[in-house]
Amino acid sequence: YRHHSPDIEKCVDEVFRVLKPNGEFIIGLYYKDSFCHYWTKCLLDGSVKFGFLRLGYDGNLSTLEAGADGKKYKPYIKLFTKKMMRDLLSKFQIDALDIRHLNREDIPLLGKLFTDGMLQKYSTKYGWYILAKCTKK
């Protein structure tokens, strides 16, 4: 299940229902506290390029997806914090909760200033995805 479902709670409930005891569930969602969200989608696209004014927050955010224009084609996007992820997965035992994926292409202009080491270091704090590995209790 993906971060494009308007009822992610229902999706996770269904995974819990069909998963056998001690079964594993891995989920990856967009991370709200990422460089991609704050730098690219909010500051550059939203403010500098007037995306918030033209499309609103949701429309601007939807342009993350290939082909989305934020108006006619506006896929649902939801971002998650660590707390939101823990709440979403509260029925499960969370074995790992990690932040990953920070690429230069995801943070225009700023990405050119990052060394490979910096990208690797900040990936675990400000990457684009929050990943959870869970076990059904």
N, CA, C and O atoms as a MOPAC input file, in Angstrom:
PM7 MOZYME 1SCF
protein

 N      0.84200 1    -1.18200 1     0.00000 1
 C      0.00000 1     0.00000 1     0.00000 1
 C      0.87700 1     1.23000 1     0.00000 1
 O      1.99600 1     1.20200 1     0.51200 1
 N      0.38700 1     2.28700 1    -0.55800 1
 C      1.23700 1     3.44300 1    -0.78400 1
 C      0.68600 1     4.69000 1    -0.13700 1
 O     -0.41900 1     4.69600 1     0.40500 1
 N      1.46500 1     5.73300 1    -0.20100 1
 C      1.11900 1     7.02900 1     0.34900 1
 C      0.12400 1     7.76900 1    -0.54300 1
 O     -0.12500 1     8.95600 1    -0.33100 1
 N     -0.44300 1     7.09400 1    -1.52700 1
 C     -1.42600 1     7.71800 1    -2.41600 1
 C     -2.84700 1     7.29300 1    -2.06500 1
 O     -3.78600 1     7.64700 1    -2.77900 1
 N     -3.02000 1     6.55900 1    -1.00700 1
 C     -4.34900 1     6.13600 1    -0.58900 1
 C     -4.93000 1     7.15800 1     0.38400 1
 O     -4.29100 1     7.48000 1     1.38600 1
 N     -6.12400 1     7.67200 1     0.11100 1
 C     -6.72200 1     8.62600 1     1.05000 1
 C     -7.14400 1     7.97200 1     2.36700 1
 O     -7.44200 1     8.67600 1     3.33100 1
 N     -7.17400 1     6.65200 1     2.42200 1
 C     -7.53500 1     5.96200 1     3.66200 1
 C     -6.46700 1     4.92600 1     4.00400 1
 O     -6.72600 1     3.72300 1     4.01000 1
 N     -5.27400 1     5.41400 1     4.28600 1
 C     -4.14600 1     4.53800 1     4.57800 1
 C     -4.40300 1     3.69800 1     5.82900 1
 O     -3.92300 1     2.57000 1     5.93900 1
 N     -5.16500 1     4.25800 1     6.76900 1
 C     -5.48400 1     3.51200 1     7.98300 1
 C     -6.25000 1     2.23600 1     7.64100 1
 O     -5.97900 1     1.17500 1     8.20200 1
 N     -7.19600 1     2.34300 1     6.72900 1
 C     -7.96900 1     1.17500 1     6.30100 1
 C     -7.05800 1     0.15400 1     5.61200 1
 O     -7.21600 1    -1.05100 1     5.80900 1
 N     -6.12800 1     0.62500 1     4.82300 1
 C     -5.17400 1    -0.26700 1     4.14900 1
 C     -4.33100 1    -1.02300 1     5.17200 1
 O     -4.14900 1    -2.23600 1     5.05800 1
 N     -3.82300 1    -0.31000 1     6.16200 1
 C     -2.97800 1    -0.93800 1     7.18200 1
 C     -3.80600 1    -1.90500 1     8.03400 1
 O     -3.31800 1    -2.96700 1     8.42000 1
 N     -5.04200 1    -1.54300 1     8.32300 1
 C     -5.92100 1    -2.45100 1     9.06200 1
 C     -6.12900 1    -3.75600 1     8.29600 1
 O     -6.17400 1    -4.83100 1     8.89400 1
 N     -6.25300 1    -3.66100 1     6.98800 1
 C     -6.44300 1    -4.85600 1     6.16600 1
 C     -5.17700 1    -5.71800 1     6.15600 1
 O     -5.26600 1    -6.94500 1     6.19600 1
 N     -4.01800 1    -5.09300 1     6.10400 1
 C     -2.76400 1    -5.84400 1     6.18900 1
 C     -2.71400 1    -6.58800 1     7.52200 1
 O     -2.36500 1    -7.76700 1     7.57000 1
 N     -3.06100 1    -5.90000 1     8.58800 1
 C     -3.05300 1    -6.52500 1     9.90700 1
 C     -4.02300 1    -7.70600 1     9.94900 1
 O     -3.70500 1    -8.75700 1    10.50500 1
 N     -5.19100 1    -7.53300 1     9.36700 1
 C     -6.21000 1    -8.58000 1     9.38500 1
 C     -5.73900 1    -9.85000 1     8.68500 1
 O     -5.94700 1   -10.95000 1     9.19600 1
 N     -5.10800 1    -9.70700 1     7.52500 1
 C     -4.74900 1   -10.88800 1     6.72800 1
 C     -3.37300 1   -11.46400 1     7.07300 1
 O     -3.05700 1   -12.58600 1     6.67700 1
 N     -2.56900 1   -10.71800 1     7.79300 1
 C     -1.22400 1   -11.18600 1     8.13000 1
 C     -1.28200 1   -12.22300 1     9.25800 1
 O     -1.99800 1   -12.04400 1    10.24400 1
 N     -0.53400 1   -13.28600 1     9.10200 1
 C     -0.46500 1   -14.32300 1    10.13600 1
 C      0.29900 1   -13.78700 1    11.34600 1
 O      1.11800 1   -12.87900 1    11.20700 1
 N      0.03700 1   -14.33900 1    12.52400 1
 C      0.82200 1   -13.94800 1    13.70400 1
 C      2.32400 1   -14.13700 1    13.43200 1
 O      2.74000 1   -15.13100 1    12.83800 1
 N      3.09700 1   -13.19300 1    13.86700 1
 C      4.54600 1   -13.12300 1    13.64900 1
 C      4.91900 1   -12.83300 1    12.19500 1
 O      6.09600 1   -12.86300 1    11.83400 1
 N      3.91300 1   -12.55300 1    11.36300 1
 C      4.18300 1   -12.17400 1     9.98200 1
 C      4.79900 1   -10.78800 1     9.91200 1
 O      4.53400 1    -9.94100 1    10.76400 1
 N      5.63000 1   -10.55500 1     8.88800 1
 C      6.31200 1    -9.27100 1     8.73000 1
 C      5.61900 1    -8.40100 1     7.69000 1
 O      5.07200 1    -8.89400 1     6.70300 1
 N      5.65700 1    -7.12500 1     7.92900 1
 C      5.05300 1    -6.11500 1     7.05600 1
 C      6.06900 1    -4.98900 1     6.90600 1
 O      6.55800 1    -4.44800 1     7.89800 1
 N      6.37900 1    -4.64400 1     5.67900 1
 C      7.30400 1    -3.54300 1     5.40600 1
 C      6.54800 1    -2.48900 1     4.61500 1
 O      5.87200 1    -2.80300 1     3.63500 1
 N      6.66300 1    -1.24700 1     5.04000 1
 C      5.94900 1    -0.15400 1     4.39300 1
 C      6.88500 1     1.04200 1     4.24900 1
 O      7.68400 1     1.32600 1     5.14200 1
 N      6.78100 1     1.73600 1     3.12800 1
 C      7.54300 1     2.94600 1     2.88000 1
 C      6.60200 1     4.05600 1     2.45400 1
 O      5.78100 1     3.87500 1     1.55500 1
 N      6.72300 1     5.19500 1     3.09800 1
 C      5.86800 1     6.34200 1     2.80800 1
 C      6.73200 1     7.59400 1     2.67300 1
 O      7.90000 1     7.58700 1     3.06200 1
 N      6.17400 1     8.64800 1     2.13600 1
 C      6.89900 1     9.91000 1     2.03500 1
 C      7.08700 1    10.50400 1     3.43000 1
 O      6.17500 1    10.48200 1     4.25700 1
 N      8.29000 1    11.03700 1     3.67800 1
 C      8.64700 1    11.59800 1     4.97700 1
 C      8.49200 1    13.11600 1     4.95800 1
 O      9.10600 1    13.81000 1     4.14700 1
 N      7.66000 1    13.61500 1     5.86800 1
 C      7.36800 1    15.04800 1     5.90100 1
 C      8.59100 1    15.89200 1     6.25200 1
 O      8.79300 1    16.95800 1     5.66900 1
 N      9.39900 1    15.43400 1     7.18600 1
 C     10.53500 1    16.23200 1     7.65400 1
 C     11.77600 1    16.02700 1     6.78800 1
 O     12.89600 1    15.94000 1     7.29300 1
 N     11.55900 1    15.95300 1     5.49200 1
 C     12.64700 1    15.70000 1     4.54100 1
 C     13.09000 1    16.98800 1     3.85800 1
 O     12.34700 1    17.96800 1     3.79800 1
 N     14.32500 1    16.96300 1     3.34200 1
 C     14.80100 1    18.08000 1     2.52400 1
 C     13.92800 1    18.24200 1     1.28400 1
 O     13.62800 1    19.36000 1     0.86500 1
 N     13.52800 1    17.12700 1     0.71000 1
 C     12.71100 1    17.19400 1    -0.50500 1
 C     11.40900 1    17.94500 1    -0.24200 1
 O     11.00100 1    18.77600 1    -1.05200 1
 N     10.76400 1    17.66400 1     0.86700 1
 C      9.50400 1    18.34700 1     1.17200 1
 C      9.72800 1    19.82700 1     1.46800 1
 O      9.13800 1    20.69300 1     0.82200 1
 N     10.58500 1    20.10900 1     2.45000 1
 C     10.73900 1    21.50600 1     2.86200 1
 C     11.49100 1    22.35400 1     1.84000 1
 O     11.05200 1    23.46000 1     1.52300 1
 N     12.60500 1    21.86300 1     1.32200 1
 C     13.40300 1    22.64300 1     0.38300 1
 C     12.76100 1    22.70200 1    -0.99800 1
 O     12.53400 1    23.78100 1    -1.54500 1
 N     12.46900 1    21.52400 1    -1.55400 1
 C     12.02100 1    21.47300 1    -2.93900 1
 C     10.54800 1    21.84000 1    -3.09200 1
 O     10.20600 1    22.75200 1    -3.84600 1
 N      9.68000 1    21.12900 1    -2.37700 1
 C      8.24700 1    21.33400 1    -2.59100 1
 C      7.72000 1    22.59000 1    -1.91500 1
 O      6.85500 1    23.25900 1    -2.48000 1
 N      8.20500 1    22.93700 1    -0.73000 1
 C      7.69600 1    24.13000 1    -0.04300 1
 C      8.42200 1    25.40200 1    -0.47300 1
 O      7.79200 1    26.35600 1    -0.92900 1
 N      9.74400 1    25.41500 1    -0.32800 1
 C     10.47700 1    26.65300 1    -0.60900 1
 C     10.57200 1    26.94100 1    -2.11100 1
 O     10.09100 1    27.97300 1    -2.57800 1
 N     11.19100 1    26.03100 1    -2.86300 1
 C     11.40100 1    26.31400 1    -4.29100 1
 C     10.09900 1    26.28200 1    -5.09500 1
 O      9.69400 1    27.29100 1    -5.67100 1
 N      9.44900 1    25.11600 1    -5.13000 1
 C      8.24400 1    24.99000 1    -5.95900 1
 C      7.06700 1    25.76400 1    -5.38600 1
 O      6.34100 1    26.43100 1    -6.12300 1
 N      6.87700 1    25.67800 1    -4.07300 1
 C      5.71500 1    26.31300 1    -3.46000 1
 C      5.80400 1    27.81700 1    -3.37100 1
 O      4.85300 1    28.52000 1    -3.71400 1
 N      6.93900 1    28.32200 1    -2.91300 1
 C      7.07500 1    29.77300 1    -2.69600 1
 C      7.74400 1    30.48900 1    -3.86700 1
 O      7.14900 1    31.38900 1    -4.46100 1
 N      8.97200 1    30.10300 1    -4.20400 1
 C      9.71900 1    30.80800 1    -5.25700 1
 C      9.00600 1    30.71100 1    -6.61200 1
 O      8.92800 1    31.69700 1    -7.34400 1
 N      8.49000 1    29.53100 1    -6.94200 1
 C      7.80600 1    29.33000 1    -8.23200 1
 C      6.29100 1    29.51600 1    -8.12500 1
 O      5.55900 1    29.20100 1    -9.06300 1
 N      5.82400 1    30.02500 1    -6.98600 1
 C      4.41100 1    30.34600 1    -6.75600 1
 C      3.46300 1    29.16300 1    -6.86900 1
 O      2.28800 1    29.33700 1    -7.19300 1
 N      3.96500 1    27.95700 1    -6.60500 1
 C      3.12000 1    26.76600 1    -6.66400 1
 C      1.97600 1    26.79700 1    -5.66900 1
 O      0.88000 1    26.32600 1    -5.97300 1
 N      2.21300 1    27.34500 1    -4.48000 1
 C      1.13600 1    27.43000 1    -3.49200 1
 C      0.03700 1    28.36700 1    -3.98300 1
 O     -1.14900 1    28.08800 1    -3.81200 1
 N      0.43600 1    29.46500 1    -4.58600 1
 C     -0.53100 1    30.43900 1    -5.08700 1
 C     -1.32900 1    29.86500 1    -6.25900 1
 O     -2.54700 1    30.03100 1    -6.32800 1
 N     -0.64000 1    29.19200 1    -7.17600 1
 C     -1.30600 1    28.65200 1    -8.37200 1
 C     -2.10000 1    27.37800 1    -8.09900 1
 O     -3.17300 1    27.17500 1    -8.66700 1
 N     -1.56100 1    26.51000 1    -7.21700 1
 C     -2.11800 1    25.16100 1    -7.07100 1
 C     -2.58800 1    24.81700 1    -5.66000 1
 O     -3.27500 1    23.81500 1    -5.46200 1
 N     -2.22300 1    25.63800 1    -4.68600 1
 C     -2.48200 1    25.28200 1    -3.29400 1
 C     -1.45100 1    24.26200 1    -2.83100 1
 O     -0.66500 1    23.75100 1    -3.62800 1
 N     -1.46400 1    23.97700 1    -1.54800 1
 C     -0.48000 1    23.04300 1    -1.00500 1
 C     -0.62100 1    21.66100 1    -1.62800 1
 O      0.36700 1    21.10200 1    -2.10600 1
 N     -1.83100 1    21.09700 1    -1.63500 1
 C     -2.04700 1    19.74100 1    -2.14200 1
 C     -1.71500 1    19.62700 1    -3.62700 1
 O     -1.09800 1    18.65000 1    -4.05300 1
 N     -2.11700 1    20.60900 1    -4.40600 1
 C     -1.81600 1    20.58900 1    -5.83700 1
 C     -0.32600 1    20.67300 1    -6.09500 1
 O      0.20600 1    19.94300 1    -6.93200 1
 N      0.35100 1    21.56300 1    -5.37800 1
 C      1.80500 1    21.69300 1    -5.51200 1
 C      2.49400 1    20.38800 1    -5.13400 1
 O      3.40100 1    19.93600 1    -5.83200 1
 N      2.06700 1    19.78900 1    -4.03800 1
 C      2.66300 1    18.53100 1    -3.58400 1
 C      2.42800 1    17.40800 1    -4.59400 1
 O      3.30000 1    16.56100 1    -4.78900 1
 N      1.26800 1    17.39400 1    -5.23000 1
 C      0.94700 1    16.31800 1    -6.17400 1
 C      1.87400 1    16.30600 1    -7.38100 1
 O      2.00700 1    15.27900 1    -8.04700 1
 N      2.51600 1    17.43100 1    -7.67100 1
 C      3.41000 1    17.48300 1    -8.82800 1
 C      4.68900 1    16.67200 1    -8.62200 1
 O      5.54000 1    16.60700 1    -9.50900 1
 N      4.81900 1    16.06000 1    -7.45600 1
 C      5.90700 1    15.10300 1    -7.22300 1
 C      5.83400 1    13.94900 1    -8.21200 1
 O      6.85700 1    13.42000 1    -8.64600 1
 N      4.62500 1    13.57100 1    -8.55800 1
 C      4.41300 1    12.41100 1    -9.41400 1
 C      4.54800 1    12.78100 1   -10.88200 1
 O      4.08600 1    13.83900 1   -11.31000 1
 N      5.17700 1    11.91400 1   -11.64300 1
 C      5.41000 1    12.14900 1   -13.06800 1
 C      4.09100 1    12.41700 1   -13.78100 1
 O      3.13200 1    11.65800 1   -13.63800 1
 N      4.05100 1    13.48500 1   -14.53800 1
 C      2.88100 1    13.83500 1   -15.32800 1
 C      1.82500 1    14.63400 1   -14.59200 1
 O      0.90600 1    15.16100 1   -15.21800 1
 N      1.93800 1    14.73700 1   -13.27200 1
 C      0.93700 1    15.47900 1   -12.50500 1
 C      1.13000 1    16.97300 1   -12.70500 1
 O      2.25100 1    17.48000 1   -12.65400 1
 N      0.01600 1    17.67600 1   -12.93400 1
 C      0.07100 1    19.12800 1   -13.12000 1
 C     -0.49800 1    19.88400 1   -11.92000 1
 O     -0.43900 1    21.11300 1   -11.87800 1
 N     -1.05000 1    19.15800 1   -10.94500 1
 C     -1.59200 1    19.79400 1    -9.75000 1
 C     -2.99400 1    20.31400 1    -9.90400 1
 O     -3.58200 1    20.80000 1    -8.93800 1
 N     -3.54800 1    20.22500 1   -11.10200 1
 C     -4.92300 1    20.68700 1   -11.34700 1
 C     -5.75300 1    19.56800 1   -11.96400 1
 O     -6.59200 1    18.95600 1   -11.30200 1
 N     -5.50100 1    19.31600 1   -13.24800 1
 C     -6.26300 1    18.28400 1   -13.95000 1
 C     -5.86700 1    16.89200 1   -13.45100 1
 O     -6.73000 1    16.05200 1   -13.19400 1
 N     -4.59000 1    16.65800 1   -13.31700 1
 C     -4.08400 1    15.38900 1   -12.78100 1
 C     -3.39800 1    15.70100 1   -11.46500 1
 O     -2.29800 1    16.25200 1   -11.43400 1
 N     -4.07200 1    15.33700 1   -10.36800 1
 C     -3.62900 1    15.70500 1    -9.03000 1
 C     -3.71800 1    14.48700 1    -8.10900 1
 O     -4.66000 1    14.36800 1    -7.32500 1
 N     -2.72800 1    13.57500 1    -8.20200 1
 C     -2.77700 1    12.39700 1    -7.33200 1
 C     -2.68400 1    12.78500 1    -5.85900 1
 O     -2.02600 1    13.75700 1    -5.48700 1
 N     -3.35900 1    12.00100 1    -5.04400 1
 C     -3.34600 1    12.21700 1    -3.60500 1
 C     -1.95600 1    11.89200 1    -3.06300 1
 O     -1.38900 1    10.84300 1    -3.36900 1
 N     -1.42000 1    12.79700 1    -2.26100 1
 C     -0.11500 1    12.60800 1    -1.62700 1
 C     -0.28300 1    12.89600 1    -0.13100 1
 O     -0.89600 1    13.89200 1     0.25300 1
 N      0.25700 1    12.03000 1     0.68800 1
 C      0.26300 1    12.28200 1     2.12100 1
 C      1.67700 1    12.05200 1     2.63100 1
 O      2.34300 1    11.08900 1     2.25100 1
 N      2.11500 1    12.94300 1     3.48700 1
 C      3.43700 1    12.86200 1     4.09100 1
 C      3.29000 1    12.43100 1     5.54800 1
 O      2.29300 1    12.74100 1     6.20000 1
 N      4.29000 1    11.71700 1     6.04500 1
 C      4.23100 1    11.18300 1     7.39700 1
 C      5.43800 1    11.61000 1     8.22000 1
 O      6.56500 1    11.63800 1     7.72500 1
 N      5.18700 1    11.93900 1     9.47300 1
 C      6.25300 1    12.15600 1    10.44700 1
 C      6.50000 1    10.81600 1    11.14600 1
 O      5.76200 1     9.85500 1    10.93000 1
 N      7.52400 1    10.75500 1    11.96900 1
 C      7.78700 1     9.53100 1    12.72400 1
 C      6.61600 1     9.21200 1    13.66200 1
 O      6.22200 1     8.05400 1    13.79400 1
 N      6.07000 1    10.23200 1    14.30500 1
 C      4.93300 1    10.01000 1    15.21000 1
 C      3.72600 1     9.48700 1    14.43600 1
 O      3.05900 1     8.55200 1    14.87700 1
 N      3.45200 1    10.08200 1    13.30100 1
 C      2.32500 1     9.62100 1    12.49000 1
 C      2.51100 1     8.16500 1    12.06800 1
 O      1.55300 1     7.39100 1    12.05300 1
 N      3.73000 1     7.79800 1    11.73000 1
 C      4.01500 1     6.42200 1    11.32400 1
 C      3.80800 1     5.47800 1    12.50900 1
 O      3.20500 1     4.41600 1    12.36100 1
 N      4.30800 1     5.86600 1    13.67800 1
 C      4.11900 1     5.02000 1    14.86600 1
 C      2.62700 1     4.86100 1    15.19300 1
 O      2.17500 1     3.76600 1    15.53100 1
 N      1.88200 1     5.93700 1    15.09200 1
 C      0.44300 1     5.87500 1    15.34200 1
 C     -0.25100 1     4.97600 1    14.31600 1
 O     -1.10200 1     4.16300 1    14.67600 1
 N      0.10700 1     5.12200 1    13.05800 1
 C     -0.48100 1     4.32500 1    11.98400 1
 C     -0.23600 1     2.83700 1    12.20800 1
 O     -1.10000 1     2.01000 1    11.92000 1
 N      0.93100 1     2.50500 1    12.71700 1
 C      1.33600 1     1.11100 1    12.87000 1
 C      1.21200 1     0.61800 1    14.31100 1
 O      1.87500 1    -0.34500 1    14.69600 1
 N      0.37700 1     1.26800 1    15.09900 1
 C      0.29500 1     0.95300 1    16.53100 1
 C     -0.13800 1    -0.47900 1    16.82600 1
 O      0.16100 1    -0.99100 1    17.90500 1
 N     -0.82400 1    -1.13300 1    15.91200 1
 C     -1.24000 1    -2.52700 1    16.11800 1
 C     -0.06700 1    -3.49700 1    15.95000 1
 O     -0.12500 1    -4.64000 1    16.40300 1
 N      0.97700 1    -3.03200 1    15.30500 1
 C      2.14100 1    -3.87200 1    15.01400 1
 C      3.25600 1    -3.61200 1    16.01800 1
 O      3.28100 1    -2.58500 1    16.69700 1
 N      4.16000 1    -4.55200 1    16.09400 1
 C      5.42900 1    -4.30700 1    16.77000 1
 C      6.34300 1    -3.70400 1    15.71000 1
 O      6.59400 1    -4.33900 1    14.68600 1
 N      6.83900 1    -2.50400 1    15.93200 1
 C      7.73000 1    -1.85900 1    14.96700 1
 C      9.15700 1    -2.29000 1    15.27600 1
 O      9.72000 1    -1.93900 1    16.31300 1
 N      9.73000 1    -3.05900 1    14.35400 1
 C     11.08300 1    -3.59200 1    14.54000 1
 C     12.14900 1    -2.61500 1    14.06300 1
 O     13.26400 1    -2.60300 1    14.58500 1
 N     11.81200 1    -1.80600 1    13.08400 1
 C     12.74500 1    -0.80000 1    12.56800 1
 C     11.95100 1     0.34900 1    11.96500 1
 O     10.92700 1     0.14300 1    11.31300 1
 N     12.43400 1     1.54700 1    12.19300 1
 C     11.83300 1     2.75300 1    11.61500 1
 C     12.99100 1     3.61800 1    11.13600 1
 O     13.72900 1     4.18300 1    11.94400 1
 N     13.14500 1     3.71800 1     9.83200 1
 C     14.31400 1     4.37700 1     9.25700 1
 C     13.91500 1     5.43900 1     8.24300 1
 O     12.86700 1     5.35700 1     7.60200 1
 N     14.76900 1     6.42500 1     8.12200 1
 C     14.63400 1     7.45700 1     7.10200 1
 C     15.71300 1     7.17600 1     6.06300 1
 O     16.85900 1     6.90100 1     6.41900 1
 N     15.35600 1     7.24400 1     4.78100 1
 C     16.29700 1     6.91600 1     3.70400 1
 C     16.02200 1     7.76800 1     2.46700 1
 O     14.99000 1     8.43000 1     2.36000 1
 N     16.96800 1     7.73200 1     1.54500 1
 C     16.84300 1     8.26700 1     0.18600 1
 C     17.00600 1     9.78800 1     0.13400 1
 O     16.03200 1    10.53700 1     0.21400 1
 N     18.22300 1    10.20900 1     0.00200 1
 C     18.51100 1    11.61900 1    -0.23700 1
 C     19.42800 1    11.68400 1    -1.45000 1
 O     20.59100 1    11.28600 1    -1.38800 1
 N     18.89300 1    12.18500 1    -2.54000 1
 C     19.63800 1    12.30600 1    -3.79700 1
 C     19.76400 1    13.76600 1    -4.19200 1
 O     18.89400 1    14.57900 1    -3.88000 1
 N     20.82100 1    14.09000 1    -4.86200 1
 C     21.02800 1    15.46100 1    -5.33600 1
 C     19.85300 1    15.95200 1    -6.18300 1
 O     19.44700 1    17.11000 1    -6.07900 1
 N     19.31200 1    15.06500 1    -7.01800 1
 C     18.22500 1    15.45300 1    -7.92300 1
 C     16.96300 1    15.86100 1    -7.16300 1
 O     16.15500 1    16.63600 1    -7.67600 1
 N     16.79300 1    15.35300 1    -5.96600 1
 C     15.59000 1    15.64500 1    -5.17500 1
 C     15.66000 1    17.00100 1    -4.48000 1
 O     14.65000 1    17.50800 1    -3.99200 1
 N     16.85600 1    17.58500 1    -4.43700 1
 C     17.02100 1    18.88700 1    -3.78300 1
 C     17.80400 1    19.81600 1    -4.72300 1
 O     18.99700 1    20.04700 1    -4.52600 1
 N     17.12200 1    20.34100 1    -5.74100 1
 C     17.78800 1    21.19600 1    -6.73000 1
 C     18.57200 1    22.34100 1    -6.07900 1
 O     18.19800 1    22.84400 1    -5.01900 1
 N     19.64200 1    22.73100 1    -6.72200 1
 C     20.55900 1    23.78200 1    -6.28200 1
 C     21.31500 1    23.37600 1    -5.01900 1
 O     22.54500 1    23.33200 1    -5.02800 1
 N     20.61500 1    23.08600 1    -3.95900 1
 C     21.22100 1    22.70700 1    -2.69400 1
 C     21.99900 1    21.39100 1    -2.82300 1
 O     23.06400 1    21.23600 1    -2.22600 1
 N     21.47100 1    20.46100 1    -3.59300 1
 C     22.09200 1    19.15000 1    -3.75000 1
 C     23.50800 1    19.21800 1    -4.29600 1
 O     24.34200 1    18.37100 1    -3.97600 1
 N     23.78300 1    20.22200 1    -5.11800 1
 C     25.12400 1    20.37200 1    -5.70100 1
 C     26.17500 1    20.70900 1    -4.64400 1
 O     27.36700 1    20.48700 1    -4.85400 1
 N     25.73600 1    21.23800 1    -3.53100 1
 C     26.65500 1    21.62600 1    -2.45600 1
 C     27.01100 1    20.45900 1    -1.54800 1
 O     27.95800 1    20.54400 1    -0.76500 1
 N     26.26000 1    19.37500 1    -1.64900 1
 C     26.45700 1    18.22700 1    -0.77100 1
 C     27.52400 1    17.28700 1    -1.33300 1
 O     27.50400 1    16.95100 1    -2.51700 1
 N     28.44100 1    16.87100 1    -0.48400 1
 C     29.38000 1    15.81600 1    -0.86900 1
 C     28.64400 1    14.47600 1    -0.73900 1
 O     27.55800 1    14.41100 1    -0.16200 1
 N     29.22900 1    13.43500 1    -1.26800 1
 C     28.63100 1    12.10200 1    -1.11800 1
 C     28.48800 1    11.74400 1     0.35500 1
 O     27.47900 1    11.16600 1     0.76000 1
 N     29.48200 1    12.08200 1     1.14900 1
 C     29.43700 1    11.80600 1     2.57900 1
 C     28.30700 1    12.54500 1     3.27900 1
 O     27.64100 1    11.99900 1     4.15800 1
 N     28.10000 1    13.79900 1     2.87800 1
 C     27.00800 1    14.57500 1     3.46900 1
 C     25.65300 1    13.98000 1     3.09200 1
 O     24.75600 1    13.88700 1     3.93000 1
 N     25.51000 1    13.57800 1     1.83300 1
 C     24.25000 1    12.95700 1     1.39700 1
 C     23.96800 1    11.70200 1     2.21100 1
 O     22.84300 1    11.47200 1     2.65500 1
 N     24.99800 1    10.90000 1     2.39900 1
 C     24.83400 1     9.66400 1     3.16300 1
 C     24.47100 1     9.97200 1     4.61500 1
 O     23.57900 1     9.34100 1     5.18200 1
 N     25.15600 1    10.93400 1     5.20700 1
 C     24.91600 1    11.29900 1     6.60400 1
 C     23.50500 1    11.84600 1     6.80500 1
 O     22.80000 1    11.42300 1     7.72200 1
 N     23.09400 1    12.77300 1     5.96400 1
 C     21.79200 1    13.42100 1     6.13600 1
 C     20.62700 1    12.57400 1     5.63700 1
 O     19.47200 1    12.85500 1     5.95600 1
 N     20.92100 1    11.55400 1     4.86800 1
 C     19.87400 1    10.66300 1     4.36700 1
 C     19.07400 1    10.03200 1     5.49900 1
 O     17.86300 1     9.84300 1     5.37600 1
 N     19.74600 1     9.70400 1     6.60500 1
 C     19.06700 1     9.03200 1     7.71100 1
 C     18.27200 1     9.99400 1     8.60000 1
 O     17.56700 1     9.55800 1     9.51000 1
 N     18.38400 1    11.29200 1     8.34000 1
 C     17.61200 1    12.28100 1     9.09900 1
 C     16.61700 1    13.03000 1     8.21600 1
 O     15.51700 1    13.36300 1     8.65800 1
 N     17.00300 1    13.29300 1     6.97600 1
 C     16.19900 1    14.15600 1     6.11200 1
 C     15.90600 1    13.54100 1     4.74900 1
 O     15.61600 1    14.25700 1     3.79000 1
 N     15.98000 1    12.22500 1     4.66300 1
 C     15.68400 1    11.54900 1     3.40300 1
 C     14.21600 1    11.65500 1     3.03600 1
 O     13.40400 1    12.15500 1     3.81400 1
 N     13.88500 1    11.18000 1     1.84900 1
 C     12.55000 1    11.35100 1     1.30000 1
 C     11.56100 1    10.28600 1     1.74200 1
 O     10.35200 1    10.48200 1     1.61100 1
 N     12.04400 1     9.16100 1     2.26400 1
 C     11.14800 1     8.07800 1     2.66100 1
 C     11.30900 1     7.71300 1     4.11700 1
 O     12.41100 1     7.73900 1     4.66300 1
 N     10.18900 1     7.37200 1     4.74200 1
 C     10.20200 1     6.77800 1     6.06800 1
 C      9.77700 1     5.33000 1     5.87200 1
 O      8.72000 1     5.04900 1     5.30500 1
 N     10.61100 1     4.42100 1     6.34500 1
 C     10.40300 1     2.99800 1     6.14600 1
 C     10.21900 1     2.30500 1     7.49000 1
 O     10.92500 1     2.59300 1     8.45700 1
 N      9.26600 1     1.39400 1     7.53000 1
 C      9.03700 1     0.64700 1     8.76400 1
 C      8.98600 1    -0.84100 1     8.46200 1
 O      8.35900 1    -1.28200 1     7.49800 1
 N      9.65200 1    -1.58800 1     9.30000 1
 C      9.56100 1    -3.05100 1     9.27000 1
 C      8.83400 1    -3.44900 1    10.53800 1
 O      9.26400 1    -3.11700 1    11.64200 1
 N      7.72700 1    -4.16400 1    10.37600 1
 C      6.85600 1    -4.48500 1    11.48800 1
 C      6.56600 1    -5.97100 1    11.56700 1
 O      6.71900 1    -6.70800 1    10.59300 1
 N      6.14300 1    -6.39300 1    12.74700 1
 C      5.70700 1    -7.77100 1    12.96400 1
 C      4.32100 1    -7.72200 1    13.61700 1
 O      4.05900 1    -6.91300 1    14.50700 1
 N      3.46000 1    -8.59700 1    13.15200 1
 C      2.14100 1    -8.67600 1    13.77900 1
 C      2.31100 1    -9.27000 1    15.16700 1
 O      2.89200 1   -10.34500 1    15.32100 1
 N      1.80700 1    -8.57500 1    16.17200 1
 C      1.93300 1    -9.01500 1    17.56900 1
 C      1.11700 1   -10.27000 1    17.81300 1
 O      1.09900 1   -10.78800 1    18.93000 1

